[in-house]
Amino acid sequence: MRTPSSRRLALITGASLALLAGCGSSSDSSSDGSTSQGSKSSSTIPVVASTNVYGDIAQQVGGAKVDVTSIMSNPDQDPHSYEANTQNQLTLSKAKVVIENGAGYDDFVDRMLKSSNSSAEVINAVKVSGKSAPKGGELNEHVWYDFPTVAKIADQIAAALGKADSADAATFTKNAEAFKAKLAPLETKEADIKKKHGGEAIGITEPVPLYMTAASGLVNKTPAEYSEAIEEGDDVSPKTLQETLALYSGKQVKALVYNAQTSGPQTQKVEDAAKAAGIAVVPVTETLPTGKDYLGWMTANVDALASALDK
């Protein structure tokens, strides 16, 4: 997990806050890639999500009753390097419901909420998940790849929206149930992979897909030193890099599941090694690809993993 300093989060100065106090409008989109989902009206609930992953889930649960703004929505940008700005501060200050990932992934959200004295209902996905760091290791904060957690988040969103709009509380609960019904087949797909390929080895570049691969019964063979260095934006030692590349040249893994949003020379070498050895490569991302909703995106991810292992 990267620290706030490594993400180079922009600090909101007192002067910036004073400027914001005089601002009176929020935008459907901004130069930082933030997007607003749903139609705006005086009767909708303003919801802000740190990424479009949670933004889409909120839209599915809230329907026409919510105005959702997703702060990080650019599929070509590494979320870890996102720099928060004053427009984000303004948008958050107006929210009634905020959905953040937590565990240091998007801690600018808490900073900004605190500085604006927000009274928004805040949903922290990692806290909702109940997950903790393994002994001697770090917490994998990418909990949106864990489908049971996503089901809990949908319920939490429905409850928060119900507090903001009690008249439509039953509708939000119904929408969350419908979303979870569509989510359930993804767990079935993971179980099918586990039945066919449980115990087989895979490689990764970052921990992004590990909840999905673990639920599918797959074993990650990538040296922890490699994936941790890539996630932190650090250089991988020559020894660790060679150990990682040997997984592919020696055909010790069935597939490489790599984070396509974070690439560089050391991840490219791993991808090239996998392709040279004829090992299937499965790209994943941290935010929604253009034109995809959460369910369609995750269905494609699980199907791609199954297809790669079946080769």
Phi, psi and omega in degrees: 000130180282149178278161179304322182294327182287340177273353177057049181293138179284134178273140178266114184277166178301322180296321179296319180296322178297321178297318181297326182299334181266359180271147182229011182226152173240153186253156174288331177209160180219172183296342180275359178097000179299143179231150176251129181249140179093163182270142182270138171202168183293343184264355181274156180269122177286120181239134176238129177243143181294327177227162180289349173297306179288330177298319180292319178298318178298322178294320179297322182280320185274334181057223183285354183273358183235153171242104188259129173244125177256122185289311180256114185219003182275113183293347180265000183250137175288117181302332181295338182257011182296137178249111180293153184221180185293331177295321176298318179301314180297314181298316179296325183295338182262354185286146171261333176227132179235134178241118179240161178280313182088184180060031177086355183292322185218047188291353174298334180298311180296320179302313185288322178297318180295317183290338180260006180054042182292146174251018182296150171283121185252127176252118179258111188299319181294320177296320177298323182295329184075009183278152179222166181292139175293158180302124179078005182230189180248150177293134171276108187279357185277061190286349178287354171269004178252108189293324174300324177294318180298323177297318178295321180296319178301318178296319179295321178296316179301318180295317180294318178294324178296326175292321182286331183215085185296332181295333182251015183303318181296324178295317180296319178296317179298317179295321178296320178296320179294320178297315181295327177296325178281337179284327185305319179300336178292322176293325176296319178297319177298319179297324177295319177298316180299321180295322183272327190231012181306133180092349179286155186263145174226168173240159178224171168254324177223164183288002186315310187267008193295330176295320179292314182290324178294318178296337178271006175079016184266153184249122179279121182258359182293132176304133181302326181298328179288304184295325178293319180295318179297316181295324180279351183078022181262164176285142175274135180295150179305321181296314180294321179298318179295321177298321180291314180297329180295335177300328185267314178297328178269003179051049179270354180230155181271336183203157171249121177251107189238152179279107183286348180273348177234102182231155180187182183304322185280334173279328178296322178298322179291316178299316179298320180295320179296313181296321180297329181270001180075023180267133184298142179245127181242105179281141173229165180226171180261339177235166184296133171294157179303132176083003181250146167259174186302312184294317178295321179297309182290328174299316178297321180296313182292320179296321179295321178296314180299316181297319180296319182286334180283346183290000000 
